[in-house]
Amino acid sequence: MMEPVAYNLEPHHQSETSMTDPDDRQGEERPRKAALIGLLVVAVLVVAGIWLFHALREEGRLEDCLMSGRSNCAPIELPAKSG
């Protein structure tokens, strides 16, 4: 028959000196900094995507207008004359 396997069920305790070690804090900051950089990259991509969506939608509207035979699809606004 198979012999029973013994498991170590005692919790692992860290010493109190390792909790206040400055090297441990630097190790914690690195993943946080990487996460913030990743969040910033995602935010930039979302903003760029929204801008691209609006630009392409406007170009599509202009193209649809031109394809329907209209000639005033993109009216030119003249500045108001002073005087």
PyMOL Python script that loads the backbone (N, CA, C, O; Angstrom):
from pymol import cmd

cmd.read_pdbstr("""\
ATOM      1  N   MET A   1       0.832  -1.182   0.000  1.00  0.00           N
ATOM      2  CA  MET A   1       0.000   0.000   0.000  1.00  0.00           C
ATOM      3  C   MET A   1       0.877   1.246   0.000  1.00  0.00           C
ATOM      4  O   MET A   1       2.079   1.185   0.256  1.00  0.00           O
ATOM      5  N   MET A   2       0.250   2.363  -0.291  1.00  0.00           N
ATOM      6  CA  MET A   2       0.978   3.627  -0.339  1.00  0.00           C
ATOM      7  C   MET A   2       1.090   4.217   1.055  1.00  0.00           C
ATOM      8  O   MET A   2       0.184   4.094   1.879  1.00  0.00           O
ATOM      9  N   GLU A   3       2.209   4.853   1.296  1.00  0.00           N
ATOM     10  CA  GLU A   3       2.423   5.493   2.592  1.00  0.00           C
ATOM     11  C   GLU A   3       1.726   6.843   2.602  1.00  0.00           C
ATOM     12  O   GLU A   3       1.715   7.518   1.573  1.00  0.00           O
ATOM     13  N   PRO A   4       1.147   7.267   3.711  1.00  0.00           N
ATOM     14  CA  PRO A   4       0.483   8.572   3.773  1.00  0.00           C
ATOM     15  C   PRO A   4       1.515   9.706   3.632  1.00  0.00           C
ATOM     16  O   PRO A   4       2.648   9.605   4.104  1.00  0.00           O
ATOM     17  N   VAL A   5       1.085  10.777   2.972  1.00  0.00           N
ATOM     18  CA  VAL A   5       1.948  11.928   2.765  1.00  0.00           C
ATOM     19  C   VAL A   5       1.727  12.909   3.910  1.00  0.00           C
ATOM     20  O   VAL A   5       0.591  13.216   4.271  1.00  0.00           O
ATOM     21  N   ALA A   6       2.823  13.392   4.473  1.00  0.00           N
ATOM     22  CA  ALA A   6       2.731  14.341   5.576  1.00  0.00           C
ATOM     23  C   ALA A   6       2.838  15.761   5.022  1.00  0.00           C
ATOM     24  O   ALA A   6       3.763  16.073   4.272  1.00  0.00           O
ATOM     25  N   TYR A   7       1.900  16.605   5.391  1.00  0.00           N
ATOM     26  CA  TYR A   7       1.906  17.999   4.968  1.00  0.00           C
ATOM     27  C   TYR A   7       2.226  18.884   6.148  1.00  0.00           C
ATOM     28  O   TYR A   7       1.836  18.598   7.280  1.00  0.00           O
ATOM     29  N   ASN A   8       2.948  19.975   5.873  1.00  0.00           N
ATOM     30  CA  ASN A   8       3.255  20.948   6.903  1.00  0.00           C
ATOM     31  C   ASN A   8       2.086  21.932   6.953  1.00  0.00           C
ATOM     32  O   ASN A   8       1.941  22.759   6.053  1.00  0.00           O
ATOM     33  N   LEU A   9       1.271  21.858   7.967  1.00  0.00           N
ATOM     34  CA  LEU A   9       0.084  22.701   8.090  1.00  0.00           C
ATOM     35  C   LEU A   9       0.306  23.934   8.951  1.00  0.00           C
ATOM     36  O   LEU A   9      -0.630  24.695   9.198  1.00  0.00           O
ATOM     37  N   GLU A  10       1.516  24.135   9.404  1.00  0.00           N
ATOM     38  CA  GLU A  10       1.799  25.311  10.223  1.00  0.00           C
ATOM     39  C   GLU A  10       1.896  26.535   9.324  1.00  0.00           C
ATOM     40  O   GLU A  10       2.504  26.484   8.255  1.00  0.00           O
ATOM     41  N   PRO A  11       1.284  27.648   9.771  1.00  0.00           N
ATOM     42  CA  PRO A  11       1.348  28.853   8.943  1.00  0.00           C
ATOM     43  C   PRO A  11       2.764  29.396   8.883  1.00  0.00           C
ATOM     44  O   PRO A  11       3.536  29.279   9.834  1.00  0.00           O
ATOM     45  N   HIS A  12       3.082  29.983   7.765  1.00  0.00           N
ATOM     46  CA  HIS A  12       4.404  30.580   7.571  1.00  0.00           C
ATOM     47  C   HIS A  12       4.394  31.982   8.181  1.00  0.00           C
ATOM     48  O   HIS A  12       3.578  32.818   7.793  1.00  0.00           O
ATOM     49  N   HIS A  13       5.272  32.241   9.111  1.00  0.00           N
ATOM     50  CA  HIS A  13       5.350  33.545   9.767  1.00  0.00           C
ATOM     51  C   HIS A  13       6.602  34.258   9.304  1.00  0.00           C
ATOM     52  O   HIS A  13       7.690  33.684   9.266  1.00  0.00           O
ATOM     53  N   GLN A  14       6.423  35.546   8.945  1.00  0.00           N
ATOM     54  CA  GLN A  14       7.578  36.360   8.590  1.00  0.00           C
ATOM     55  C   GLN A  14       8.054  37.070   9.846  1.00  0.00           C
ATOM     56  O   GLN A  14       7.265  37.387  10.735  1.00  0.00           O
ATOM     57  N   SER A  15       9.316  37.305   9.902  1.00  0.00           N
ATOM     58  CA  SER A  15       9.838  38.038  11.050  1.00  0.00           C
ATOM     59  C   SER A  15       9.440  39.502  10.925  1.00  0.00           C
ATOM     60  O   SER A  15       9.237  40.005   9.820  1.00  0.00           O
ATOM     61  N   GLU A  16       9.331  40.170  12.035  1.00  0.00           N
ATOM     62  CA  GLU A  16       8.908  41.564  12.040  1.00  0.00           C
ATOM     63  C   GLU A  16       9.934  42.467  11.390  1.00  0.00           C
ATOM     64  O   GLU A  16       9.576  43.527  10.876  1.00  0.00           O
ATOM     65  N   THR A  17      11.189  42.083  11.398  1.00  0.00           N
ATOM     66  CA  THR A  17      12.213  42.932  10.791  1.00  0.00           C
ATOM     67  C   THR A  17      12.064  42.976   9.276  1.00  0.00           C
ATOM     68  O   THR A  17      12.402  43.988   8.661  1.00  0.00           O
ATOM     69  N   SER A  18      11.569  41.910   8.657  1.00  0.00           N
ATOM     70  CA  SER A  18      11.417  41.927   7.195  1.00  0.00           C
ATOM     71  C   SER A  18      10.269  42.828   6.770  1.00  0.00           C
ATOM     72  O   SER A  18      10.253  43.293   5.631  1.00  0.00           O
ATOM     73  N   MET A  19       9.306  43.090   7.650  1.00  0.00           N
ATOM     74  CA  MET A  19       8.192  43.946   7.292  1.00  0.00           C
ATOM     75  C   MET A  19       8.614  45.413   7.220  1.00  0.00           C
ATOM     76  O   MET A  19       7.996  46.189   6.491  1.00  0.00           O
ATOM     77  N   THR A  20       9.613  45.796   7.932  1.00  0.00           N
ATOM     78  CA  THR A  20      10.053  47.186   7.931  1.00  0.00           C
ATOM     79  C   THR A  20      11.315  47.378   7.106  1.00  0.00           C
ATOM     80  O   THR A  20      11.896  48.463   7.122  1.00  0.00           O
ATOM     81  N   ASP A  21      11.745  46.370   6.399  1.00  0.00           N
ATOM     82  CA  ASP A  21      12.955  46.448   5.588  1.00  0.00           C
ATOM     83  C   ASP A  21      12.681  47.340   4.371  1.00  0.00           C
ATOM     84  O   ASP A  21      11.719  47.094   3.643  1.00  0.00           O
ATOM     85  N   PRO A  22      13.493  48.359   4.136  1.00  0.00           N
ATOM     86  CA  PRO A  22      13.268  49.256   2.996  1.00  0.00           C
ATOM     87  C   PRO A  22      13.337  48.532   1.652  1.00  0.00           C
ATOM     88  O   PRO A  22      12.687  48.952   0.695  1.00  0.00           O
ATOM     89  N   ASP A  23      14.100  47.474   1.567  1.00  0.00           N
ATOM     90  CA  ASP A  23      14.190  46.731   0.314  1.00  0.00           C
ATOM     91  C   ASP A  23      12.849  46.104  -0.043  1.00  0.00           C
ATOM     92  O   ASP A  23      12.512  46.004  -1.223  1.00  0.00           O
ATOM     93  N   ASP A  24      12.079  45.680   0.956  1.00  0.00           N
ATOM     94  CA  ASP A  24      10.757  45.107   0.705  1.00  0.00           C
ATOM     95  C   ASP A  24       9.801  46.161   0.166  1.00  0.00           C
ATOM     96  O   ASP A  24       8.973  45.864  -0.695  1.00  0.00           O
ATOM     97  N   ARG A  25       9.906  47.375   0.656  1.00  0.00           N
ATOM     98  CA  ARG A  25       9.027  48.441   0.178  1.00  0.00           C
ATOM     99  C   ARG A  25       9.316  48.753  -1.283  1.00  0.00           C
ATOM    100  O   ARG A  25       8.387  49.003  -2.051  1.00  0.00           O
ATOM    101  N   GLN A  26      10.569  48.746  -1.678  1.00  0.00           N
ATOM    102  CA  GLN A  26      10.907  48.988  -3.078  1.00  0.00           C
ATOM    103  C   GLN A  26      10.348  47.880  -3.955  1.00  0.00           C
ATOM    104  O   GLN A  26       9.927  48.131  -5.084  1.00  0.00           O
ATOM    105  N   GLY A  27      10.342  46.675  -3.448  1.00  0.00           N
ATOM    106  CA  GLY A  27       9.776  45.563  -4.192  1.00  0.00           C
ATOM    107  C   GLY A  27       8.283  45.705  -4.373  1.00  0.00           C
ATOM    108  O   GLY A  27       7.739  45.252  -5.380  1.00  0.00           O
ATOM    109  N   GLU A  28       7.598  46.329  -3.410  1.00  0.00           N
ATOM    110  CA  GLU A  28       6.154  46.553  -3.510  1.00  0.00           C
ATOM    111  C   GLU A  28       5.840  47.706  -4.460  1.00  0.00           C
ATOM    112  O   GLU A  28       4.797  47.694  -5.113  1.00  0.00           O
ATOM    113  N   GLU A  29       6.724  48.700  -4.546  1.00  0.00           N
ATOM    114  CA  GLU A  29       6.478  49.858  -5.394  1.00  0.00           C
ATOM    115  C   GLU A  29       6.596  49.512  -6.870  1.00  0.00           C
ATOM    116  O   GLU A  29       5.896  50.093  -7.699  1.00  0.00           O
ATOM    117  N   ARG A  30       7.462  48.586  -7.205  1.00  0.00           N
ATOM    118  CA  ARG A  30       7.680  48.255  -8.603  1.00  0.00           C
ATOM    119  C   ARG A  30       6.412  47.730  -9.273  1.00  0.00           C
ATOM    120  O   ARG A  30       6.070  48.223 -10.348  1.00  0.00           O
ATOM    121  N   PRO A  31       5.694  46.759  -8.703  1.00  0.00           N
ATOM    122  CA  PRO A  31       4.452  46.314  -9.361  1.00  0.00           C
ATOM    123  C   PRO A  31       3.383  47.414  -9.395  1.00  0.00           C
ATOM    124  O   PRO A  31       2.609  47.501 -10.348  1.00  0.00           O
ATOM    125  N   ARG A  32       3.345  48.234  -8.373  1.00  0.00           N
ATOM    126  CA  ARG A  32       2.364  49.322  -8.353  1.00  0.00           C
ATOM    127  C   ARG A  32       2.672  50.321  -9.458  1.00  0.00           C
ATOM    128  O   ARG A  32       1.763  50.800 -10.137  1.00  0.00           O
ATOM    129  N   LYS A  33       3.962  50.640  -9.642  1.00  0.00           N
ATOM    130  CA  LYS A  33       4.362  51.574 -10.688  1.00  0.00           C
ATOM    131  C   LYS A  33       4.045  50.989 -12.067  1.00  0.00           C
ATOM    132  O   LYS A  33       3.571  51.701 -12.952  1.00  0.00           O
ATOM    133  N   ALA A  34       4.302  49.713 -12.244  1.00  0.00           N
ATOM    134  CA  ALA A  34       4.002  49.052 -13.513  1.00  0.00           C
ATOM    135  C   ALA A  34       2.500  49.058 -13.767  1.00  0.00           C
ATOM    136  O   ALA A  34       2.070  49.246 -14.906  1.00  0.00           O
ATOM    137  N   ALA A  35       1.707  48.859 -12.742  1.00  0.00           N
ATOM    138  CA  ALA A  35       0.253  48.874 -12.893  1.00  0.00           C
ATOM    139  C   ALA A  35      -0.241  50.273 -13.264  1.00  0.00           C
ATOM    140  O   ALA A  35      -1.140  50.415 -14.092  1.00  0.00           O
ATOM    141  N   LEU A  36       0.337  51.295 -12.660  1.00  0.00           N
ATOM    142  CA  LEU A  36      -0.054  52.663 -12.993  1.00  0.00           C
ATOM    143  C   LEU A  36       0.321  53.014 -14.425  1.00  0.00           C
ATOM    144  O   LEU A  36      -0.445  53.675 -15.126  1.00  0.00           O
ATOM    145  N   ILE A  37       1.492  52.576 -14.861  1.00  0.00           N
ATOM    146  CA  ILE A  37       1.915  52.817 -16.244  1.00  0.00           C
ATOM    147  C   ILE A  37       0.966  52.093 -17.200  1.00  0.00           C
ATOM    148  O   ILE A  37       0.571  52.646 -18.226  1.00  0.00           O
ATOM    149  N   GLY A  38       0.607  50.869 -16.862  1.00  0.00           N
ATOM    150  CA  GLY A  38      -0.334  50.120 -17.687  1.00  0.00           C
ATOM    151  C   GLY A  38      -1.686  50.808 -17.757  1.00  0.00           C
ATOM    152  O   GLY A  38      -2.300  50.872 -18.822  1.00  0.00           O
ATOM    153  N   LEU A  39      -2.149  51.321 -16.630  1.00  0.00           N
ATOM    154  CA  LEU A  39      -3.429  52.046 -16.593  1.00  0.00           C
ATOM    155  C   LEU A  39      -3.353  53.305 -17.455  1.00  0.00           C
ATOM    156  O   LEU A  39      -4.308  53.631 -18.161  1.00  0.00           O
ATOM    157  N   LEU A  40      -2.233  54.007 -17.403  1.00  0.00           N
ATOM    158  CA  LEU A  40      -2.051  55.208 -18.217  1.00  0.00           C
ATOM    159  C   LEU A  40      -2.069  54.852 -19.704  1.00  0.00           C
ATOM    160  O   LEU A  40      -2.684  55.559 -20.502  1.00  0.00           O
ATOM    161  N   VAL A  41      -1.407  53.774 -20.077  1.00  0.00           N
ATOM    162  CA  VAL A  41      -1.392  53.349 -21.479  1.00  0.00           C
ATOM    163  C   VAL A  41      -2.808  53.001 -21.941  1.00  0.00           C
ATOM    164  O   VAL A  41      -3.211  53.378 -23.042  1.00  0.00           O
ATOM    165  N   VAL A  42      -3.556  52.292 -21.116  1.00  0.00           N
ATOM    166  CA  VAL A  42      -4.934  51.943 -21.466  1.00  0.00           C
ATOM    167  C   VAL A  42      -5.787  53.202 -21.611  1.00  0.00           C
ATOM    168  O   VAL A  42      -6.605  53.295 -22.526  1.00  0.00           O
ATOM    169  N   ALA A  43      -5.602  54.164 -20.717  1.00  0.00           N
ATOM    170  CA  ALA A  43      -6.379  55.408 -20.789  1.00  0.00           C
ATOM    171  C   ALA A  43      -6.065  56.169 -22.074  1.00  0.00           C
ATOM    172  O   ALA A  43      -6.973  56.697 -22.715  1.00  0.00           O
ATOM    173  N   VAL A  44      -4.786  56.230 -22.458  1.00  0.00           N
ATOM    174  CA  VAL A  44      -4.398  56.906 -23.698  1.00  0.00           C
ATOM    175  C   VAL A  44      -5.009  56.192 -24.904  1.00  0.00           C
ATOM    176  O   VAL A  44      -5.491  56.840 -25.833  1.00  0.00           O
ATOM    177  N   LEU A  45      -4.990  54.863 -24.890  1.00  0.00           N
ATOM    178  CA  LEU A  45      -5.576  54.107 -25.994  1.00  0.00           C
ATOM    179  C   LEU A  45      -7.086  54.320 -26.087  1.00  0.00           C
ATOM    180  O   LEU A  45      -7.631  54.388 -27.189  1.00  0.00           O
ATOM    181  N   VAL A  46      -7.761  54.425 -24.958  1.00  0.00           N
ATOM    182  CA  VAL A  46      -9.208  54.670 -24.963  1.00  0.00           C
ATOM    183  C   VAL A  46      -9.499  56.054 -25.533  1.00  0.00           C
ATOM    184  O   VAL A  46     -10.397  56.198 -26.363  1.00  0.00           O
ATOM    185  N   VAL A  47      -8.766  57.062 -25.111  1.00  0.00           N
ATOM    186  CA  VAL A  47      -8.975  58.424 -25.617  1.00  0.00           C
ATOM    187  C   VAL A  47      -8.688  58.474 -27.115  1.00  0.00           C
ATOM    188  O   VAL A  47      -9.449  59.081 -27.869  1.00  0.00           O
ATOM    189  N   ALA A  48      -7.601  57.841 -27.554  1.00  0.00           N
ATOM    190  CA  ALA A  48      -7.279  57.814 -28.980  1.00  0.00           C
ATOM    191  C   ALA A  48      -8.357  57.074 -29.766  1.00  0.00           C
ATOM    192  O   ALA A  48      -8.697  57.481 -30.877  1.00  0.00           O
ATOM    193  N   GLY A  49      -8.890  56.014 -29.214  1.00  0.00           N
ATOM    194  CA  GLY A  49      -9.954  55.271 -29.878  1.00  0.00           C
ATOM    195  C   GLY A  49     -11.223  56.090 -30.018  1.00  0.00           C
ATOM    196  O   GLY A  49     -11.879  56.050 -31.059  1.00  0.00           O
ATOM    197  N   ILE A  50     -11.572  56.830 -28.983  1.00  0.00           N
ATOM    198  CA  ILE A  50     -12.768  57.683 -29.039  1.00  0.00           C
ATOM    199  C   ILE A  50     -12.580  58.781 -30.086  1.00  0.00           C
ATOM    200  O   ILE A  50     -13.489  59.061 -30.867  1.00  0.00           O
ATOM    201  N   TRP A  51     -11.396  59.402 -30.099  1.00  0.00           N
ATOM    202  CA  TRP A  51     -11.119  60.444 -31.092  1.00  0.00           C
ATOM    203  C   TRP A  51     -11.194  59.856 -32.504  1.00  0.00           C
ATOM    204  O   TRP A  51     -11.787  60.471 -33.391  1.00  0.00           O
ATOM    205  N   LEU A  52     -10.606  58.680 -32.725  1.00  0.00           N
ATOM    206  CA  LEU A  52     -10.618  58.042 -34.031  1.00  0.00           C
ATOM    207  C   LEU A  52     -12.041  57.693 -34.448  1.00  0.00           C
ATOM    208  O   LEU A  52     -12.408  57.864 -35.611  1.00  0.00           O
ATOM    209  N   PHE A  53     -12.836  57.210 -33.513  1.00  0.00           N
ATOM    210  CA  PHE A  53     -14.238  56.888 -33.796  1.00  0.00           C
ATOM    211  C   PHE A  53     -14.986  58.117 -34.292  1.00  0.00           C
ATOM    212  O   PHE A  53     -15.701  58.041 -35.291  1.00  0.00           O
ATOM    213  N   HIS A  54     -14.833  59.242 -33.611  1.00  0.00           N
ATOM    214  CA  HIS A  54     -15.536  60.465 -34.003  1.00  0.00           C
ATOM    215  C   HIS A  54     -15.037  60.987 -35.350  1.00  0.00           C
ATOM    216  O   HIS A  54     -15.829  61.440 -36.175  1.00  0.00           O
ATOM    217  N   ALA A  55     -13.731  60.923 -35.568  1.00  0.00           N
ATOM    218  CA  ALA A  55     -13.176  61.399 -36.841  1.00  0.00           C
ATOM    219  C   ALA A  55     -13.674  60.541 -38.005  1.00  0.00           C
ATOM    220  O   ALA A  55     -14.053  61.074 -39.048  1.00  0.00           O
ATOM    221  N   LEU A  56     -13.674  59.240 -37.838  1.00  0.00           N
ATOM    222  CA  LEU A  56     -14.146  58.364 -38.911  1.00  0.00           C
ATOM    223  C   LEU A  56     -15.645  58.506 -39.143  1.00  0.00           C
ATOM    224  O   LEU A  56     -16.108  58.415 -40.280  1.00  0.00           O
ATOM    225  N   ARG A  57     -16.397  58.725 -38.085  1.00  0.00           N
ATOM    226  CA  ARG A  57     -17.840  58.922 -38.239  1.00  0.00           C
ATOM    227  C   ARG A  57     -18.123  60.193 -39.037  1.00  0.00           C
ATOM    228  O   ARG A  57     -19.001  60.205 -39.900  1.00  0.00           O
ATOM    229  N   GLU A  58     -17.381  61.259 -38.748  1.00  0.00           N
ATOM    230  CA  GLU A  58     -17.565  62.518 -39.473  1.00  0.00           C
ATOM    231  C   GLU A  58     -17.168  62.358 -40.941  1.00  0.00           C
ATOM    232  O   GLU A  58     -17.851  62.874 -41.826  1.00  0.00           O
ATOM    233  N   GLU A  59     -16.084  61.655 -41.202  1.00  0.00           N
ATOM    234  CA  GLU A  59     -15.676  61.408 -42.589  1.00  0.00           C
ATOM    235  C   GLU A  59     -16.722  60.574 -43.317  1.00  0.00           C
ATOM    236  O   GLU A  59     -16.985  60.799 -44.499  1.00  0.00           O
ATOM    237  N   GLY A  60     -17.318  59.615 -42.619  1.00  0.00           N
ATOM    238  CA  GLY A  60     -18.375  58.798 -43.219  1.00  0.00           C
ATOM    239  C   GLY A  60     -19.595  59.622 -43.568  1.00  0.00           C
ATOM    240  O   GLY A  60     -20.203  59.421 -44.620  1.00  0.00           O
ATOM    241  N   ARG A  61     -19.956  60.536 -42.707  1.00  0.00           N
ATOM    242  CA  ARG A  61     -21.095  61.419 -42.989  1.00  0.00           C
ATOM    243  C   ARG A  61     -20.829  62.279 -44.216  1.00  0.00           C
ATOM    244  O   ARG A  61     -21.704  62.455 -45.064  1.00  0.00           O
ATOM    245  N   LEU A  62     -19.601  62.817 -44.306  1.00  0.00           N
ATOM    246  CA  LEU A  62     -19.228  63.646 -45.447  1.00  0.00           C
ATOM    247  C   LEU A  62     -19.256  62.814 -46.729  1.00  0.00           C
ATOM    248  O   LEU A  62     -19.756  63.274 -47.755  1.00  0.00           O
ATOM    249  N   GLU A  63     -18.731  61.610 -46.676  1.00  0.00           N
ATOM    250  CA  GLU A  63     -18.719  60.735 -47.849  1.00  0.00           C
ATOM    251  C   GLU A  63     -20.142  60.362 -48.268  1.00  0.00           C
ATOM    252  O   GLU A  63     -20.455  60.355 -49.458  1.00  0.00           O
ATOM    253  N   ASP A  64     -21.001  60.053 -47.300  1.00  0.00           N
ATOM    254  CA  ASP A  64     -22.399  59.736 -47.628  1.00  0.00           C
ATOM    255  C   ASP A  64     -23.080  60.921 -48.301  1.00  0.00           C
ATOM    256  O   ASP A  64     -23.849  60.746 -49.247  1.00  0.00           O
ATOM    257  N   CYS A  65     -22.803  62.110 -47.818  1.00  0.00           N
ATOM    258  CA  CYS A  65     -23.395  63.315 -48.398  1.00  0.00           C
ATOM    259  C   CYS A  65     -22.908  63.500 -49.834  1.00  0.00           C
ATOM    260  O   CYS A  65     -23.712  63.777 -50.724  1.00  0.00           O
ATOM    261  N   LEU A  66     -21.622  63.353 -50.068  1.00  0.00           N
ATOM    262  CA  LEU A  66     -21.074  63.520 -51.412  1.00  0.00           C
ATOM    263  C   LEU A  66     -21.590  62.446 -52.362  1.00  0.00           C
ATOM    264  O   LEU A  66     -21.848  62.731 -53.531  1.00  0.00           O
ATOM    265  N   MET A  67     -21.743  61.213 -51.876  1.00  0.00           N
ATOM    266  CA  MET A  67     -22.219  60.118 -52.725  1.00  0.00           C
ATOM    267  C   MET A  67     -23.692  60.306 -53.106  1.00  0.00           C
ATOM    268  O   MET A  67     -24.145  59.749 -54.107  1.00  0.00           O
ATOM    269  N   SER A  68     -24.429  61.070 -52.332  1.00  0.00           N
ATOM    270  CA  SER A  68     -25.835  61.316 -52.668  1.00  0.00           C
ATOM    271  C   SER A  68     -25.982  62.449 -53.675  1.00  0.00           C
ATOM    272  O   SER A  68     -27.102  62.765 -54.076  1.00  0.00           O
ATOM    273  N   GLY A  69     -24.893  63.063 -54.090  1.00  0.00           N
ATOM    274  CA  GLY A  69     -24.927  64.079 -55.143  1.00  0.00           C
ATOM    275  C   GLY A  69     -25.017  65.506 -54.646  1.00  0.00           C
ATOM    276  O   GLY A  69     -25.154  66.423 -55.456  1.00  0.00           O
ATOM    277  N   ARG A  70     -24.946  65.721 -53.382  1.00  0.00           N
ATOM    278  CA  ARG A  70     -25.026  67.091 -52.867  1.00  0.00           C
ATOM    279  C   ARG A  70     -23.698  67.816 -53.070  1.00  0.00           C
ATOM    280  O   ARG A  70     -22.641  67.192 -53.164  1.00  0.00           O
ATOM    281  N   SER A  71     -23.770  69.127 -53.135  1.00  0.00           N
ATOM    282  CA  SER A  71     -22.541  69.901 -53.331  1.00  0.00           C
ATOM    283  C   SER A  71     -22.195  70.780 -52.129  1.00  0.00           C
ATOM    284  O   SER A  71     -21.127  71.392 -52.105  1.00  0.00           O
ATOM    285  N   ASN A  72     -23.065  70.850 -51.149  1.00  0.00           N
ATOM    286  CA  ASN A  72     -22.817  71.697 -49.974  1.00  0.00           C
ATOM    287  C   ASN A  72     -22.632  70.844 -48.710  1.00  0.00           C
ATOM    288  O   ASN A  72     -23.170  71.173 -47.653  1.00  0.00           O
ATOM    289  N   CYS A  73     -21.880  69.766 -48.822  1.00  0.00           N
ATOM    290  CA  CYS A  73     -21.732  68.827 -47.699  1.00  0.00           C
ATOM    291  C   CYS A  73     -20.875  69.397 -46.576  1.00  0.00           C
ATOM    292  O   CYS A  73     -21.128  69.136 -45.400  1.00  0.00           O
ATOM    293  N   ALA A  74     -19.870  70.167 -46.939  1.00  0.00           N
ATOM    294  CA  ALA A  74     -18.990  70.766 -45.938  1.00  0.00           C
ATOM    295  C   ALA A  74     -18.989  72.272 -46.162  1.00  0.00           C
ATOM    296  O   ALA A  74     -18.059  72.810 -46.762  1.00  0.00           O
ATOM    297  N   PRO A  75     -20.038  72.962 -45.679  1.00  0.00           N
ATOM    298  CA  PRO A  75     -20.122  74.411 -45.931  1.00  0.00           C
ATOM    299  C   PRO A  75     -18.957  75.143 -45.268  1.00  0.00           C
ATOM    300  O   PRO A  75     -18.504  74.797 -44.177  1.00  0.00           O
ATOM    301  N   ILE A  76     -18.506  76.149 -45.965  1.00  0.00           N
ATOM    302  CA  ILE A  76     -17.404  76.983 -45.460  1.00  0.00           C
ATOM    303  C   ILE A  76     -18.025  78.142 -44.705  1.00  0.00           C
ATOM    304  O   ILE A  76     -18.873  78.863 -45.232  1.00  0.00           O
ATOM    305  N   GLU A  77     -17.594  78.312 -43.473  1.00  0.00           N
ATOM    306  CA  GLU A  77     -18.103  79.409 -42.653  1.00  0.00           C
ATOM    307  C   GLU A  77     -17.171  80.604 -42.823  1.00  0.00           C
ATOM    308  O   GLU A  77     -15.972  80.513 -42.560  1.00  0.00           O
ATOM    309  N   LEU A  78     -17.724  81.692 -43.253  1.00  0.00           N
ATOM    310  CA  LEU A  78     -16.945  82.912 -43.425  1.00  0.00           C
ATOM    311  C   LEU A  78     -16.948  83.699 -42.121  1.00  0.00           C
ATOM    312  O   LEU A  78     -17.960  83.738 -41.421  1.00  0.00           O
ATOM    313  N   PRO A  79     -15.837  84.317 -41.795  1.00  0.00           N
ATOM    314  CA  PRO A  79     -15.817  85.122 -40.563  1.00  0.00           C
ATOM    315  C   PRO A  79     -16.714  86.351 -40.734  1.00  0.00           C
ATOM    316  O   PRO A  79     -16.868  86.882 -41.833  1.00  0.00           O
ATOM    317  N   ALA A  80     -17.289  86.776 -39.638  1.00  0.00           N
ATOM    318  CA  ALA A  80     -18.172  87.945 -39.661  1.00  0.00           C
ATOM    319  C   ALA A  80     -17.366  89.191 -40.000  1.00  0.00           C
ATOM    320  O   ALA A  80     -16.269  89.402 -39.482  1.00  0.00           O
ATOM    321  N   LYS A  81     -17.939  90.023 -40.889  1.00  0.00           N
ATOM    322  CA  LYS A  81     -17.258  91.254 -41.276  1.00  0.00           C
ATOM    323  C   LYS A  81     -17.492  92.314 -40.220  1.00  0.00           C
ATOM    324  O   LYS A  81     -18.619  92.543 -39.782  1.00  0.00           O
ATOM    325  N   SER A  82     -16.422  92.948 -39.825  1.00  0.00           N
ATOM    326  CA  SER A  82     -16.565  94.012 -38.813  1.00  0.00           C
ATOM    327  C   SER A  82     -16.540  95.360 -39.513  1.00  0.00           C
ATOM    328  O   SER A  82     -15.754  95.575 -40.436  1.00  0.00           O
ATOM    329  N   GLY A  83     -17.373  96.235 -39.087  1.00  0.00           N
ATOM    330  CA  GLY A  83     -17.285  97.582 -39.568  1.00  0.00           C
ATOM    331  C   GLY A  83     -18.408  98.091 -40.264  1.00  0.00           C
ATOM    332  O   GLY A  83     -18.393  99.241 -40.702  1.00  0.00           O
TER     333      GLY A  83
END
""", "prot")
cmd.dss("prot")
cmd.show_as("cartoon", "prot")
cmd.util.cbc("prot")
cmd.orient("prot")
